[in-house]
Amino acid sequence: MTVNQTDFTAALLNADLAIPSGMVDYQGRPAGKRFDVYRNNVVVSLIDAMETAFPAIHKLVGDEFFKAMAGIYVRAYPPTTPMMMFYGEAFPEFLESFEHVQQLPYLADVARLELQRRSSYHAADSTAISPEDLGAISPDDLMNVKLKLSPALRMLQSPYPVLSIWNMNMVEGAPQPEPVEQTVLLFRPELDVDMVEINDATHCFISKLKNNTLGASYEEALSLDETFDLGQALGLLLTHQLITQLNV
């Protein structure tokens, strides 16, 4: 008898459901205990994957609570791809609606930051230009240049001090967060992901660079903050090896 895959998946993640008909062991007997063991191992493995994916959330809520919460999540949101490196993409939205963490409204954005860290880590490799490459462009042409940025570049805006909260839990000796909004730039210069705080105008500038010239992106940032410093923003991108190509 063929086992229905939908029934199998549902039963695998829900211990209250009966074992799907047709599930037998190697001797043709109903695979009750064996299926229960397998079901438990699958759920435990998914919870472990969530713990690895969201270490700051794990520290913020504690081990016991995290395992219970992750158990609810993995049953509600089973993997949709065998690429477990990206599992947990719905976790921020889950946290926003999970009644037992409503007193911690910043959790969802901390989870988003951890997702962005993973996304940056697994992004394609790239080679950055040198400052001399940019300096070789004439002032008359500079504002018409389009910059191609590193595929590992990510950004996150939050009404909460998400970077400070992450650092407090993951970096030894990091200070207590101040109650401020934070915008975070994420990148992977070598093997590890780094993060720095940026202001809203810099976020606007970098966002606009994707489809606009340097001059147009600069104008957009200036409209947000008349004190925006183009040289400082370009220095940031060059320092962190985030410009990979110049299109004149």
C-alpha positions as CSV (number, residue, x, y, z in Angstrom):
1,M,0.0,0.0,0.0
2,T,1.3,3.4,-0.9
3,V,1.5,6.0,1.9
4,N,0.0,9.4,1.2
5,Q,2.8,11.9,1.4
6,T,0.5,14.7,2.8
7,D,-0.7,12.4,5.5
8,F,2.8,11.2,6.2
9,T,4.1,14.8,6.6
10,A,1.2,15.8,8.8
11,A,1.6,12.8,11.1
12,L,5.3,13.3,11.2
13,L,5.0,16.7,12.9
14,N,1.8,16.1,14.9
15,A,1.9,13.4,17.6
16,D,-1.8,13.6,18.0
17,L,-2.4,12.3,14.5
18,A,-2.6,8.6,13.8
19,I,0.2,6.8,12.0
20,P,-0.6,6.8,8.3
21,S,-2.1,3.6,7.0
22,G,0.4,1.6,5.0
23,M,3.3,2.3,7.4
24,V,4.9,-1.0,8.2
25,D,8.3,-2.2,9.4
26,Y,10.6,-4.6,7.5
27,Q,8.5,-7.6,8.6
28,G,5.3,-6.0,7.4
29,R,4.0,-5.1,10.9
30,P,2.5,-1.7,11.7
31,A,5.4,0.6,12.3
32,G,4.0,2.2,15.5
33,K,7.0,2.5,17.8
34,R,9.5,3.0,14.9
35,F,7.4,5.8,13.5
36,D,7.1,7.5,16.9
37,V,10.9,7.4,17.3
38,Y,11.4,8.8,13.8
39,R,8.8,11.5,14.4
40,N,10.5,12.5,17.6
41,N,14.0,12.6,15.9
42,V,12.7,14.8,13.1
43,V,11.1,17.4,15.5
44,V,14.2,17.4,17.7
45,S,16.4,17.9,14.6
46,L,14.3,20.8,13.4
47,I,14.4,22.4,16.9
48,D,18.2,22.1,16.9
49,A,18.3,23.7,13.5
50,M,16.2,26.6,14.9
51,E,18.6,27.0,17.8
52,T,21.6,27.2,15.5
53,A,19.8,29.6,13.2
54,F,18.6,32.0,16.0
55,P,21.3,32.0,18.7
56,A,20.5,35.5,20.0
57,I,16.7,34.6,20.3
58,H,17.7,31.4,22.1
59,K,19.7,33.4,24.7
60,L,17.1,36.1,25.1
61,V,14.3,33.7,26.0
62,G,16.3,30.8,27.6
63,D,16.8,27.2,26.6
64,E,13.6,25.7,27.9
65,F,11.3,28.3,26.6
66,F,13.1,28.4,23.2
67,K,12.7,24.7,22.7
68,A,9.0,24.8,23.6
69,M,8.5,27.8,21.3
70,A,10.5,26.3,18.4
71,G,8.6,23.0,18.8
72,I,5.4,24.9,18.1
73,Y,7.0,26.7,15.2
74,V,8.4,23.6,13.4
75,R,5.0,21.9,13.6
76,A,3.3,24.9,12.1
77,Y,6.0,25.7,9.5
78,P,7.6,22.5,8.3
79,P,10.5,22.8,5.9
80,T,9.6,23.5,2.3
81,T,13.1,22.8,0.9
82,P,15.9,20.4,1.8
83,M,18.2,23.4,2.1
84,M,18.1,23.7,5.9
85,M,20.5,26.6,5.9
86,F,17.5,28.8,5.1
87,Y,14.9,27.2,7.4
88,G,13.1,29.6,9.7
89,E,12.2,32.3,7.2
90,A,8.7,32.7,8.8
91,F,10.0,32.9,12.3
92,P,9.8,36.8,12.6
93,E,6.2,36.8,11.7
94,F,5.6,33.9,14.0
95,L,7.1,35.8,16.9
96,E,5.0,38.9,16.1
97,S,1.8,36.8,16.7
98,F,3.0,34.4,19.4
99,E,1.1,35.5,22.5
100,H,3.8,34.4,25.0
101,V,6.4,36.9,23.8
102,Q,4.3,40.0,23.2
103,Q,6.2,41.6,26.1
104,L,9.3,41.4,24.0
105,P,8.3,43.3,20.8
106,Y,11.9,43.5,19.5
107,L,12.2,39.7,19.2
108,A,10.9,39.7,15.6
109,D,13.4,42.2,14.4
110,V,16.3,40.4,16.2
111,A,15.1,37.3,14.3
112,R,15.1,39.3,11.0
113,L,18.7,40.4,11.8
114,E,19.7,36.7,12.3
115,L,18.0,35.8,9.0
116,Q,19.9,38.5,7.3
117,R,23.2,37.3,8.8
118,R,22.5,33.8,7.4
119,S,21.6,35.2,4.0
120,S,24.7,37.3,3.8
121,Y,26.9,34.4,4.9
122,H,25.5,32.2,2.1
123,A,25.6,34.8,-0.6
124,A,27.9,34.5,-3.6
125,D,31.5,35.5,-3.3
126,S,32.7,38.7,-5.0
127,T,35.9,40.7,-5.5
128,A,35.9,44.3,-4.4
129,I,37.4,47.2,-6.4
130,S,40.2,49.3,-4.9
131,P,39.9,52.9,-3.8
132,E,42.2,53.7,-6.7
133,D,39.7,52.4,-9.2
134,L,37.1,54.9,-8.0
135,G,39.7,57.7,-7.7
136,A,40.7,57.1,-11.4
137,I,37.2,58.3,-12.6
138,S,37.2,62.0,-13.6
139,P,35.0,64.3,-11.4
140,D,32.9,65.1,-14.5
141,D,32.0,61.4,-14.9
142,L,31.8,60.4,-11.3
143,M,28.1,61.3,-10.6
144,N,27.1,59.3,-13.7
145,V,28.7,56.1,-12.5
146,K,26.6,53.1,-11.4
147,L,28.1,51.0,-8.6
148,K,27.6,47.3,-8.4
149,L,27.6,46.2,-4.8
150,S,28.5,43.0,-3.1
151,P,25.9,40.2,-3.2
152,A,26.5,39.7,0.5
153,L,25.4,43.2,1.4
154,R,22.2,43.3,3.5
155,M,20.4,46.1,5.5
156,L,17.8,46.2,8.2
157,Q,15.9,49.1,9.7
158,S,14.2,48.6,13.0
159,P,12.5,50.8,15.6
160,Y,14.4,48.8,18.2
161,P,18.2,48.7,19.0
162,V,18.5,45.3,17.3
163,L,22.2,45.5,16.7
164,S,22.9,46.4,20.3
165,I,20.6,43.7,21.5
166,W,22.3,41.1,19.3
167,N,25.7,42.2,20.5
168,M,24.7,42.2,24.1
169,N,23.8,38.5,23.8
170,M,26.5,37.3,21.4
171,V,29.6,39.5,22.0
172,E,31.4,39.4,25.3
173,G,31.5,42.7,27.1
174,A,29.1,44.5,24.8
175,P,27.2,47.3,26.5
176,Q,23.5,47.4,27.4
177,P,21.3,48.7,24.6
178,E,20.0,52.2,24.6
179,P,16.3,52.6,23.7
180,V,16.9,53.9,20.2
181,E,16.0,52.9,16.6
182,Q,18.8,51.3,14.7
183,T,19.6,50.6,11.0
184,V,22.1,47.9,10.4
185,L,24.5,47.2,7.4
186,L,25.5,43.6,7.1
187,F,28.4,42.3,4.9
188,R,30.8,39.4,4.6
189,P,34.3,40.7,3.8
190,E,35.9,37.3,4.2
191,L,34.5,34.2,6.0
192,D,32.4,35.8,8.7
193,V,29.5,38.3,8.6
194,D,30.2,41.7,10.1
195,M,27.6,44.4,11.1
196,V,27.8,48.1,11.6
197,E,25.1,50.7,12.4
198,I,24.3,53.3,9.7
199,N,22.0,56.3,9.6
200,D,18.8,56.5,7.6
201,A,20.3,58.7,4.9
202,T,23.1,56.2,4.3
203,H,20.5,53.4,4.2
204,C,18.6,55.4,1.5
205,F,21.8,56.1,-0.4
206,I,22.9,52.4,-0.5
207,S,19.3,51.3,-1.4
208,K,19.1,53.7,-4.3
209,L,22.5,52.6,-5.7
210,K,21.0,49.3,-6.9
211,N,19.1,51.0,-9.8
212,N,20.5,54.5,-10.0
213,T,23.6,56.4,-10.7
214,L,25.8,57.7,-7.9
215,G,24.5,61.2,-8.4
216,A,20.9,60.3,-8.3
217,S,21.4,58.2,-5.2
218,Y,23.3,61.1,-3.6
219,E,20.4,63.5,-4.3
220,E,17.9,61.0,-2.7
221,A,20.0,60.8,0.4
222,L,20.3,64.6,0.5
223,S,16.6,65.0,0.4
224,L,16.4,62.9,3.5
225,D,19.3,64.6,5.3
226,E,20.9,67.8,4.0
227,T,24.0,67.0,6.0
228,F,24.6,63.7,4.2
229,D,28.3,63.2,3.5
230,L,28.9,61.4,0.2
231,G,32.6,61.0,0.8
232,Q,31.9,59.3,4.1
233,A,29.4,57.0,2.6
234,L,31.7,56.0,-0.2
235,G,34.5,55.5,2.3
236,L,32.2,53.1,4.2
237,L,31.5,51.0,1.1
238,L,35.2,50.9,0.2
239,T,36.4,50.1,3.7
240,H,34.1,47.1,3.9
241,Q,34.8,46.0,0.3
242,L,31.2,46.4,-0.8
243,I,31.8,47.9,-4.3
244,T,32.5,45.2,-6.8
245,Q,32.1,47.0,-10.1
246,L,32.0,50.5,-11.7
247,N,29.9,51.1,-14.7
248,V,30.7,54.4,-16.3
